[in-house]
């Protein structure tokens, strides 16, 4: 495990924090506290630790880390962890236990039958998403589990958020990566990582209309109550490898008020590296698109977006594949904290990276 420390001040923005009201809460700046890394393929609690694609904090201060392992290295699972930091330094992360996710038959998931991505704690249970596998005909899902991983329920999905043999619906490996509850409410948001086939192209090196959908869904029926479009940035860097992969997508969201969400955008260009940015999306003035089957050749107002943080400018020499974010505990000085985590993809060339910030409140 390695750790590095730095500091960074971000310009003024507005958000809310666990325990605050659902109205926007004034923040003066964000300051980087530090970073902790865990080496790839470290064995923890009898499992191969890695692939951490989602993180959330429970009522008792414990953190839940979900792995996107498709039951390949170890059965599909999440970890319970404790973070040790204050406003001055980020000391360490302690992995306390591992819990295997169970299917309806109370058994662990078989190999390649699930692809966990996002995890959220709500009223004592865990809501987690899976991207499924388009090539294998395995549909995405949103499941409810208890904090031991046992199956509790399933949230039905709108037919648009399915895989189809033709180019319609979700794209392979670009399904439900983002989800969030607005604190103290049953407002549950989910986001597809990249545009549905019928909504437009995935981001390119040139400007495109590449909208994803923020869907506010009923956690019992799966009915979409409201839905808004958010436009992804174009790809920032060209791959230096012939026909190399180059992309930009959104791996996570975090509701901060009744009309605002923090949105992670992550770009990757093969042989070049990763770019990560944090935006604030505002739904005020955006069109409710829940009845629009396609966003191509149709009029709508997307959510507005404001750049809050470019990870390439925070002072760390290395930024990996950031996929998860959550509000952390209050710091001793009374300010809230914000935690990000990077998925190492079980690759020897990457690391699990935790980065913690202080949210400095406006006086």
Secondary structure, DSSP 8 states (H G I E B T S, - for coil): -EEE----B---EEE--TTS-SS-EEEEEEEEEEEEEEETTEEETTEEE--EEEEEE-TTS-EEEEE---SSSSSSEEEEEEEEE-SS-EEEEEEEEEEE-B-TTSSB--TTS--EEEEEEETTEEEEEE--BTTTTB--EEEEEETT--EEEE----GGGSB-SSS-B--TT-SEEEEEE-TTS--EEEEESS--GGG-----SS----EEEEEEE-TTT--EEEEEEEE-----S--SSTT--EEEEEEEEEE-SSSEEEEEEEEEETTTEEEEEEEEEE-TT----TT-S--TT------EEEEEEEGGGSS-S----EEEEEE----TTS-EEEEEEE--TT-TT-EEEEEEEEEEE--
